[in-house]
């Protein structure tokens, strides 16, 4: 078991490197909307999410993360971001944090440390996704219209094979 202060210390010490690695990872994804937002804005967004991660780990309070996720879902939906783009940004941050945790946290503390990070960022992704989908279904976003996935399947699985 690892102490929360060990994880917090790691997050604080490695903040610049984690944020830089996250930005670089997102840049490699070539996501149109983040490229349009620009480097400074994208770095600012990562810094805000990272600060929420650190605070949530320190305080064991997810409310600020939940509020942030709902607000970002509204903003990114209004700006025309695909949900996948927003989720990708969170994923690259999570991966950068995981790399540091796995490298520095003793084996007996890995489960707790990774669990804390994954809980915070996972609840952020889940809340953001459900908020985004809720907004999209109110406006019938064609990107979420999955009827095309099922064309040609009507009655295919219910045919009488005893003929």
TORVEXFI-593208 format. One line per 5 residues: number of its first residue (from 1); for each residue x, y, z of N, C-alpha, C. Coordinates in Angstrom, 2 decimals, m for minus. Layout:
# residues N
NUM = X:Y:Z:X:Y:Z:X:Y:Z; ...
//
This chain:
# residues 163
1 = 0.85:m1.18:0.00:0.00:0.00:0.00:0.89:1.24:0.00; 0.52:2.22:m0.80:1.29:3.44:m0.88:0.56:4.57:m0.15; 1.29:5.47:0.38:0.63:6.58:1.06:0.19:7.59:0.00; m0.93:8.25:0.26:m1.39:9.27:m0.68:m0.35:10.36:m0.88; 0.44:10.63:0.14:1.46:11.67:0.00:2.54:11.26:m0.99
6 = 2.84:9.96:m1.11:3.81:9.50:m2.10:3.30:9.77:m3.51; 2.04:9.47:m3.76:1.45:9.74:m5.07:1.38:11.24:m5.33; 0.97:11.99:m4.34:0.90:13.45:m4.51:2.28:14.03:m4.80; 3.28:13.58:m4.06:4.65:14.04:m4.30:5.07:13.74:m5.74; 4.79:12.55:m6.20:5.12:12.15:m7.57:4.41:13.07:m8.57
11 = 3.11:13.28:m8.37:2.34:14.12:m9.29:2.88:15.55:m9.33; 3.25:16.06:m8.19:3.77:17.43:m8.13:5.17:17.54:m8.74; 6.03:16.58:m8.44:7.39:16.60:m8.97:7.43:16.46:m10.49; 6.54:15.65:m11.00:6.58:15.34:m12.43:5.58:16.14:m13.26; 4.94:17.10:m12.65:3.92:17.86:m13.38:4.41:18.41:m14.72
16 = 5.52:19.14:m14.76:5.95:19.69:m16.05:6.18:18.60:m17.12; 6.82:17.51:m16.73:7.12:16.44:m17.68:5.84:15.74:m18.14; 4.92:15.51:m17.21:3.66:14.84:m17.56:2.85:15.72:m18.50; 2.78:17.01:m18.21:2.02:17.91:m19.08:2.65:18.01:m20.46; 3.96:18.06:m20.50:4.65:18.12:m21.79:4.43:16.84:m22.59
21 = 4.55:15.71:m21.93:4.34:14.42:m22.59:2.89:14.28:m23.07; 1.96:14.79:m22.29:0.54:14.74:m22.68:0.31:15.58:m23.93; 0.85:16.78:m23.93:0.69:17.65:m25.09:1.31:17.00:m26.33; 2.51:16.46:m26.18:3.16:15.80:m27.32:2.35:14.61:m27.82; 1.78:13.86:m26.89:0.95:12.71:m27.28:m0.29:13.14:m28.03
26 = m0.91:14.20:m27.58:m2.10:14.69:m28.27:m1.75:15.24:m29.64; m0.61:15.89:m29.75:m0.16:16.41:m31.04:0.02:15.27:m32.04; 0.55:14.15:m31.59:0.72:12.99:m32.49:m0.62:12.42:m32.96; m1.67:12.66:m32.19:m3.00:12.16:m32.56:m3.59:12.95:m33.74; m3.07:14.13:m33.97:m3.52:14.98:m35.08:m5.03:15.24:m35.02
31 = m5.50:15.71:m33.90:m6.92:15.99:m33.72:m7.21:17.42:m34.16; m8.05:17.55:m35.14:m8.31:18.82:m35.81:m8.70:19.94:m34.87; m9.63:19.68:m33.98:m10.13:20.74:m33.09:m9.06:21.20:m32.10; m8.24:20.29:m31.61:m7.17:20.70:m30.70:m6.08:21.45:m31.45; m5.81:21.04:m32.66:m4.84:21.77:m33.47:m5.33:23.20:m33.71
36 = m6.63:23.34:m33.98:m7.21:24.66:m34.22:m7.18:25.52:m32.96; m7.32:24.91:m31.79:m7.29:25.66:m30.53:m5.91:26.25:m30.27; m4.88:25.60:m30.78:m3.53:26.11:m30.61:m2.81:25.52:m29.40; m1.50:25.62:m29.45:m0.66:25.01:m28.43:m0.90:25.62:m27.04; m0.96:26.92:m26.96:m1.11:27.57:m25.65:m2.43:27.17:m24.98
41 = m3.51:27.19:m25.74:m4.82:26.83:m25.18:m4.86:25.36:m24.79; m4.30:24.51:m25.61:m4.30:23.08:m25.31:m3.48:22.80:m24.06; m2.33:23.44:m23.93:m1.52:23.27:m22.72:m2.26:23.79:m21.48; m2.99:24.88:m21.62:m3.77:25.43:m20.50:m4.85:24.43:m20.08; m5.49:23.80:m21.05:m6.53:22.82:m20.75:m5.95:21.61:m20.02
46 = m4.80:21.14:m20.46:m4.15:20.03:m19.77:m3.79:20.42:m18.33; m3.28:21.62:m18.15:m2.89:22.08:m16.82:m4.11:22.13:m15.89; m5.23:22.56:m16.40:m6.46:22.62:m15.58:m6.90:21.22:m15.17; m6.92:20.29:m16.11:m7.32:18.92:m15.80:m6.35:18.29:m14.82; m5.07:18.56:m15.02:m4.06:18.00:m14.11:m4.23:18.54:m12.69
51 = m4.51:19.83:m12.58:m4.73:20.43:m11.26:m5.94:19.78:m10.58; m6.97:19.48:m11.35:m8.14:18.80:m10.79:m7.78:17.39:m10.33; m6.95:16.70:m11.10:m6.49:15.36:m10.72:m5.74:15.42:m9.38; m4.80:16.33:m9.28:m4.01:16.46:m8.05:m4.91:16.80:m6.86; m5.81:17.74:m7.04:m6.71:18.12:m5.95:m7.62:16.96:m5.54
56 = m8.12:16.21:m6.53:m9.01:15.08:m6.22:m8.27:14.00:m5.45; m7.03:13.75:m5.82:m6.23:12.75:m5.10:m5.94:13.25:m3.68; m5.62:14.51:m3.56:m5.30:15.10:m2.25:m6.52:15.12:m1.34; m7.64:15.57:m1.86:m8.84:15.79:m1.04:m9.79:14.59:m1.00; m9.58:13.63:m1.89:m10.51:12.49:m2.03:m11.93:13.00:m2.27
61 = m12.03:13.97:m3.19:m13.30:14.61:m3.51:m13.42:14.71:m5.03; m14.43:14.05:m5.58:m14.63:14.04:m7.03:m15.59:15.12:m7.52; m16.25:15.83:m6.63:m17.24:16.83:m7.06:m16.66:17.85:m8.04; m15.49:18.44:m7.77:m14.96:19.40:m8.75:m14.67:18.76:m10.12; m14.26:17.51:m10.12:m14.00:16.79:m11.38:m15.31:16.57:m12.13
66 = m16.35:16.19:m11.40:m17.66:15.98:m12.02:m18.20:17.27:m12.63; m18.09:18.36:m11.90:m18.56:19.66:m12.40:m17.77:20.07:m13.65; m16.47:19.88:m13.59:m15.61:20.19:m14.73:m16.00:19.36:m15.95; m16.20:18.07:m15.76:m16.54:17.18:m16.88:m17.84:17.59:m17.54; m18.83:17.94:m16.74:m20.11:18.38:m17.31:m19.96:19.68:m18.08
71 = m19.20:20.61:m17.53:m18.99:21.89:m18.20:m18.20:21.72:m19.49; m17.15:20.92:m19.45:m16.34:20.70:m20.65:m17.15:19.99:m21.72; m18.00:19.07:m21.32:m18.86:18.40:m22.31:m19.73:19.43:m23.01; m20.32:20.34:m22.26:m21.16:21.38:m22.87:m20.34:22.26:m23.81; m19.17:22.68:m23.34:m18.32:23.55:m24.16:m17.86:22.86:m25.44
76 = m17.30:21.66:m25.28:m16.76:20.97:m26.45:m17.85:20.58:m27.43; m19.02:20.22:m26.92:m20.13:19.90:m27.81:m20.50:21.15:m28.62; m20.62:22.29:m27.94:m20.97:23.54:m28.61:m19.89:23.95:m29.63; m18.64:23.62:m29.34:m17.53:23.96:m30.24:m17.39:22.98:m31.39; m18.16:21.90:m31.36:m18.12:20.93:m32.45:m17.07:19.85:m32.32
81 = m16.51:19.69:m31.13:m15.55:18.61:m30.90:m16.28:17.28:m30.96; m15.61:16.27:m31.50:m16.12:14.91:m31.38:m15.80:14.43:m29.98; m16.67:13.62:m29.43:m16.43:13.06:m28.09:m15.10:12.32:m28.06; m14.79:11.61:m29.11:m13.54:10.85:m29.19:m12.32:11.75:m29.01; m12.38:12.97:m29.53:m11.26:13.89:m29.38:m11.03:14.26:m27.91
86 = m12.11:14.54:m27.22:m12.00:14.93:m25.81:m11.52:13.75:m24.98; m12.06:12.58:m25.26:m11.63:11.39:m24.54:m10.15:11.10:m24.80; m9.70:11.32:m26.02:m8.29:11.08:m26.36:m7.37:11.99:m25.55; m7.78:13.21:m25.34:m6.97:14.15:m24.55:m6.81:13.64:m23.11; m7.89:13.16:m22.53:m7.81:12.64:m21.17:m6.95:11.38:m21.14
91 = m7.10:10.55:m22.15:m6.32:9.30:m22.21:m4.83:9.54:m22.27; m4.38:10.52:m23.05:m2.94:10.76:m23.13:m2.39:11.27:m21.81; m3.19:12.06:m21.10:m2.77:12.50:m19.77:m2.68:11.31:m18.82; m3.68:10.47:m18.85:m3.68:9.30:m17.97:m2.49:8.39:m18.25; m2.18:8.18:m19.50:m1.04:7.33:m19.85:0.27:7.92:m19.37
96 = 0.42:9.23:m19.49:1.66:9.88:m19.02:1.80:9.74:m17.50; 0.70:9.87:m16.78:0.75:9.70:m15.33:1.08:8.25:m14.99; 0.42:7.33:m15.65:0.67:5.90:m15.39:2.14:5.55:m15.55; 2.76:6.06:m16.61:4.18:5.74:m16.84:5.03:6.14:m15.64; 4.78:7.32:m15.08:5.55:7.78:m13.92:5.24:6.94:m12.68
101 = 3.97:6.63:m12.50:3.57:5.85:m11.33:4.21:4.47:m11.37; 4.13:3.81:m12.51:4.69:2.46:m12.64:6.21:2.47:m12.43; 6.83:3.53:m12.85:8.28:3.64:m12.72:8.73:3.90:m11.29; 7.94:4.64:m10.52:8.41:5.10:m9.21:7.71:4.50:m7.99; 6.50:4.08:m8.13:5.77:3.57:m6.96:6.16:2.12:m6.72
106 = 6.46:1.77:m5.48:6.80:0.37:m5.16:5.64:m0.56:m5.55; 5.98:m1.79:m5.91:4.95:m2.75:m6.36:3.77:m2.88:m5.41; 4.02:m2.84:m4.12:2.91:m3.01:m3.18:1.98:m1.79:m3.13; 2.35:m0.70:m3.79:1.51:0.49:m3.81:0.91:0.80:m5.17; 1.27:0.00:m6.17:0.80:0.29:m7.53:m0.71:0.25:m7.67
111 = m1.34:m0.75:m7.11:m2.79:m0.89:m7.28:m3.51:0.34:m6.74; m3.13:0.79:m5.57:m3.79:1.95:m4.99:m3.50:3.22:m5.79; m2.25:3.43:m6.15:m1.88:4.65:m6.89:m2.57:4.69:m8.25; m2.49:3.59:m8.99:m3.13:3.55:m10.30:m4.65:3.62:m10.15; m5.17:3.03:m9.08:m6.60:3.09:m8.82:m7.08:4.50:m8.57
116 = m6.31:5.26:m7.81:m6.68:6.66:m7.55:m6.69:7.47:m8.84; m5.63:7.35:m9.61:m5.53:8.10:m10.87:m6.64:7.67:m11.82; m6.84:6.37:m11.95:m7.86:5.86:m12.87:m9.27:6.22:m12.42; m9.50:6.26:m11.13:m10.82:6.64:m10.63:m11.13:8.09:m10.99; m10.19:8.96:m10.73:m10.41:10.39:m11.00:m10.62:10.62:m12.49
121 = m9.70:10.12:m13.31:m9.81:10.38:m14.74:m10.92:9.56:m15.38; m11.19:8.38:m14.83:m12.28:7.56:m15.34:m13.63:8.19:m15.10; m13.84:8.73:m13.90:m15.11:9.39:m13.62:m15.24:10.65:m14.47; m14.13:11.28:m14.76:m14.15:12.46:m15.63:m14.60:12.04:m17.04; m13.99:11.00:m17.58:m14.36:10.52:m18.92:m15.80:10.05:m18.97
126 = m16.21:9.30:m17.96:m17.58:8.77:m17.94:m18.61:9.88:m17.86; m18.39:10.83:m16.97:m19.33:11.94:m16.82:m19.35:12.80:m18.07; m18.19:13.04:m18.63:m18.12:13.82:m19.86:m18.87:13.11:m20.98; m18.65:11.83:m21.11:m19.30:11.07:m22.18:m20.82:11.07:m22.02; m21.30:10.82:m20.81:m22.75:10.78:m20.62:m23.37:12.16:m20.81
131 = m22.68:13.20:m20.39:m23.17:14.56:m20.61:m23.18:14.91:m22.09; m22.13:14.55:m22.78:m22.02:14.81:m24.21:m23.12:14.08:m24.98; m23.30:12.81:m24.68:m24.32:12.02:m25.37:m25.70:12.58:m25.08; m25.93:13.01:m23.85:m27.21:13.62:m23.51:m27.47:14.86:m24.37; m26.46:15.69:m24.53:m26.59:16.87:m25.38:m26.82:16.47:m26.83
136 = m26.09:15.50:m27.30:m26.18:15.08:m28.69:m27.55:14.48:m29.02; m28.10:13.72:m28.11:m29.38:13.09:m28.40:m30.52:14.10:m28.38; m30.37:15.19:m27.68:m31.38:16.25:m27.71:m31.41:16.95:m29.06; m30.25:16.95:m29.76:m30.17:17.61:m31.05:m30.02:16.63:m32.19; m30.19:15.35:m31.93:m30.05:14.28:m32.91:m28.80:14.46:m33.76
141 = m27.68:14.37:m33.12:m26.41:14.49:m33.82:m26.21:13.27:m34.71; m25.95:13.49:m35.99:m25.80:12.37:m36.92:m24.60:11.51:m36.57; m23.62:12.07:m35.87:m22.47:11.27:m35.50:m22.84:10.16:m34.51; m24.00:10.28:m33.88:m24.42:9.25:m32.94:m25.56:8.40:m33.49; m25.96:8.63:m34.74:m27.03:7.86:m35.36:m26.44:6.53:m35.81
146 = m26.77:5.47:m35.11:m26.15:4.17:m35.40:m27.02:3.27:m36.25; m28.07:3.82:m36.86:m28.93:2.96:m37.68:m28.16:2.36:m38.85; m27.16:3.06:m39.35:m26.37:2.53:m40.46:m25.65:1.24:m40.08; m25.38:1.05:m38.82:m24.72:m0.18:m38.38:m25.63:m1.39:m38.48; m26.93:m1.14:m38.56:m27.88:m2.24:m38.51:m28.66:m2.44:m39.80
151 = m28.38:m1.68:m40.84:m29.06:m1.89:m42.12:m28.76:m3.29:m42.63; m29.76:m3.91:m43.14:m29.59:m5.24:m43.71:m29.66:m6.36:m42.69; m29.85:m6.02:m41.45:m29.92:m7.07:m40.44:m31.34:m7.37:m40.02; m32.32:m6.60:m40.54:m33.70:m6.84:m40.16:m34.08:m8.28:m40.53; m34.58:m8.99:m39.58:m35.07:m10.36:m39.73:m33.99:m11.37:m40.10
156 = m32.77:m10.96:m40.26:m31.70:m11.89:m40.63:m31.49:m12.97:m39.57; m31.59:m12.57:m38.32:m31.32:m13.52:m37.24:m32.58:m14.23:m36.76; m33.69:m13.92:m37.38:m34.95:m14.53:m36.96:m35.59:m15.36:m38.06; m34.86:m15.70:m39.09:m35.44:m16.48:m40.17:m35.69:m17.90:m39.72; m36.65:m18.50:m40.32:m36.99:m19.88:m40.00:m36.03:m20.80:m40.73
161 = m35.25:m21.51:m40.02:m34.24:m22.40:m40.64:m34.73:m23.84:m40.72; m36.00:m24.08:m40.43:m36.52:m25.45:m40.48:m37.17:m25.76:m41.83; m37.10:m24.84:m42.77:m37.71:m25.10:m44.08:m37.03:m26.17:m44.85
//
